[in-house]
Amino acid sequence: MPVPTYDKFIDPLLRFLATQSIPVATREAYEAVASALGLNQEQRQETVSSGQQVYKNRAGWAHDRLKRAGYSTSPKRGYWQLTAEGMAFSALAPNPLPDAEVQRIAFEALDVRLRPVDEDRAPAPVVLSAQIQTVQSPDDRLDQALSEIKQSVAGDLLDQLMSVTPQFFEEVVLDVLHAVGYGANRSDLQRVGGPGDSGIDGIISLDRLGLERVYVQAKRWKDCVGRPEIQAFFGALAGQRATKGVFITTSSFSQQAVQYAASVGHVVLVDGVKLAELMIDHEVGISVRAVHIPKVDSDYFEEGT
């Protein structure tokens, strides 16, 4: 008997997390949900192409849906916990959840972004009805699945970044900038953040003599970054007689901050959504797996060529 689809994991995961007053390790949640679903040892040994057990993979997707619905969160790496809204929902909702409610959590919350972003810049994912999904071509479904996986990974990356130390976050930012193409060598990017850093967390040398530099500020914030912070960074650049700066945050920028950066002309803003996107595109802090998709080679069957 195959392992149930991830939507079947939503209700037992919600119920288990509702019994926990403190954040619970994901490994405990995996086993609790597997037991609630009555998975045998053979089912627990099934793996997806990446090597992860299927039941853990599907429990993870169930938690992703609970997070998007606002019912759960990842307060620190490797731990899950229901939000106050999730606790209230679990207490009031029928047990077990009706199929319609499970489907609502599984599909209707896909347009919810896991981090606050600039509404004008980041379009919401398109949510397709079940009827439309059934008539999509396999290639369309593959593209949609890849997009969904990227969104989930982006949310997980931001959760991870919020759990690391400020010093490590600054190193991550420099790793990303180097992967993007700044600096001939990683040693050309130096972290200088700390007490008395004057608002500068990193310096990038664009030439071997260090005559042209880019100054970096990295803010691991949850709240929106406003104009005052960008003005302070611009002042720090002026103090260094610098002409180029990059301000990177895990959160978002206010419209006033964006407008001010555009007016000064040489300060680039990178919010949490863009940072996660760059990490995925340049494979910083993530691993990837190849998927082999077969297609008939028409050239091979051209006779006489």
N, C-alpha and C positions, 0 to 999 in steps of 0.2 A: 504494500500500500504506500503510495507516495506521501511525502511530507505535505501537509496542507499549505495552501497559498498564504501569502503574508497577511491578507486581510483577516484570516482566521486567528492570527496571533494578537490582533488588536485588543479584543475583549479580555482574554486571560492576562495579557500584559498590564492592561489598565487595572484590573482587579488586584493583581499582585502588588503593583506599585502603590495602590491605595492602602495596603496593609503596612507600608513602611513609612515611619515618621521621619527618617533621615535618608540621605542619598544612599542608594544600594548599588553595589558593584554589578556591572553588566553581566559578569559570569553567573552571578546568583540569579539574575533575572532570566537569563537564557534557560537555566536548568529548571527554574520554577515554572516557566511557560511550557517547556517541553513536557514536564510532568503533568501539568494541567491538561494538555492536549493528548496525553497518553501515548507519547512517542516511544517506540521500543528502541533497543540498541541499534538495530539495523537502520532504522530511520535516522537515528542520531549520527550515524557514521556517513551518511550521504553528503557529498561535497559539491559545491559549484566549481566552475572552471578555475577560479582563483585558489582553490584548495580549502576555503572556509567551509565549515559544516553548513548545510542548507538551513537547518533550523535556527542557527545563530544569525545567518544572513537575513532570514525572513523576520526574525524578531527585531533585528536592527531596522528593517524597513517599517515594521509596525510602529516602532518608537519614533521614527521620522514622521509618520503621519500624526501621531499624538502630539509631537512637538509643533507641527504646523497648525494643528487645531487649537494650540494654546494650552493643552492639557498636561504637558510634560516638559522637562528641560534636562540639560546636561550640566549640572553645576560645576563639575570638574571632570578631568579626563577619566574615562572608564566608569562613570557613575551616572545613574538616572534617578530622577525624582519627579513626582507629580507636582504641578503648580497648585496654588490655592484654587484656581478655577477647575483644574483637573480633579482635585479632591471633592469639590462640590458636585461636579458632574457625575463622578463615580457613585456618590452617595444617593443622588436623586434618580439616576438612570436605571431602567429595568435591568435585572440580572437574570439571564444574559442579555446583552444588547440586541435589539431587533436588527435584522439584516439591513434595513433601510438606514439605521443609525451607523452601522459599521461601514456601509458604502459611503455615507456622508463624510466620515472621517478619512476614509481611504482615498476619496477622489475630490471632494469639494474643497479641501483645504490646500490643494496643490498650488494655488495662486498666492499663498501666504509665504512671504519671504522670512527667513529665520533671523534676519538682522535688519535694523532700520537703515534705509537707504534713501537717497535722493529720488523722490517720486518722479521727477521730470526726466531722470537719466536712465533708470532701470525699468524696462518693461516687465510686466508680470507674465509668467508662463501661461500658455494657452491651455485651458482645461477642456478636454474632449469628453463628450458623453459616451456612455457605454456602447450605444448604437453606432456612433461614428467610429469608435475604436475597432468594432468588429469588421468594418468594411475597409479599414486601412490596409495598404499593402504591407508585406513584411519589412520592406525597406523603410516605409514610413514609421512603422512601429519601432524599428531599430533606432531610427533617428530620435524619436520621442524618448525612448528608454535611455539613450545616451545623454540627452539633455537633462532628463530627470536625475540620472546618476550624478552628473556634474553639479546640479543644484544641491543635492544632498551632501556631496563631498565638500562643496563650498561652505555650507553651514557647519559641517564638522570641523573644517579647517579653522573657521573663526572661533568655534568653541575651544579648540586646542590653543589657539593664539591667546585667548583670554586667560588660559590657565598657566601659561609659562611666565617666567620672571620678566620684568621690563628689560633687563640686560639681554636675555635670550631673544626677546622679540626684536630688539634692535639688530641683533645678528641675523635673524631671519629676514628682516627688511633689506639688509645689505646683500644677503644671498640672492634675494629676488631681483634686486637691481642689477647685480652682476649677471644673473641668468638672462635678464632682458638685454644686456649688452653694454652696461656701464663698466668701464675699467678693463684694461687688457688682461689683467690677472686679478684674482680675488684679493691679493695683497694690496691692490690699489684702492680698496674700500676699507676704511678704518672706522671702528666704533670709538667714539669719544664721549659718549653720554655718561652722565654721572654728576655728582655735586660740582657746581660751578661750571657746567657745560655751556652756559649762556644760551640755552635753547637749541643747541646743535648736538645731535646724537650720532651723526656719521659724516664722514668726509670722503668724497670720491675724487681721485686724481684722474683726469681725463688724458693727461700726457705724462710721459715718463719723468719729466722734471717737476711735475706738480704745479705748473704755472696756471693751469686751468682746472678749477675745482667746482664740484657740485656739493652743496651742503644739504644734509638730510635731517629732518625731525620725524621721529616715530612715536605716535601716541596710541597706546593700547587703552582705548576708551570705550565705554558703552554709550555715553551721551553724545549728542550731536556737537561737532566742533564748530564754534562760531567765529565771527569776524575778529573779535579781540585776540584769539589765539593765532590767527593768520597774521594779524598786524604785529604781534609780538615776534613771530618768526621772521617777518620781513625786517623788523628792527635788528634782530640778531644777524641777519644777512648783511645789513648795512654796516654793522659793527665789524664784520669780517671783510668789508669791501668786496662782498661776493655779488655775482650777477646771476647765479643760478641756484635754485633751491627746490627740493621735493619734500612735501609734507604728506606723510602716510599715516592713516589711522585705521583702526578696526571698526570704527563706527561710520558716521556720515558727516557731511558738511552742510551748514545752513546755506540758504540762497545768498545771504549777505556775504558769507565767507567766500563763496564761489565768485561772486561779483567783484569782491575786493581783489582776489587773486588774479582775475582777468584784467583788472585795471592796472596792476603793477607790472604784469606782463611776463615775468620770469620766475614765477612760483607755480609749480605743478602740484595739483591735489590728487591724491589717490585714496579713495574710501575703501571700506572693508570689502564691498562687493568686487571692486576692481582688483584689490590685493589678492583675494581668493582666486579670482579669474586668472591673474598672472601666475600664481603658484601652480594652478592646474595646467595652464598652457605650457609652462616652462619646467614642469615636473619638479618643483621645489617642495619638499615635505610630503610628497605623495609617491605611491608606486602605481604602475600601470600594468595591464595584462593585454596581450595581443589576442584578438578574436579573428579567426580565419573564416572568412565568408566565401563559400565556393561560387564560382560563376563560370559558365561555359566560355571557353576561349574560341571565339568565332574564327580567328585567324588560323588556328590549328587545323580547322576542318575545311579550309579553302584548298581544294585540290589543284595541283599544278603550280603552287606557289612555293 
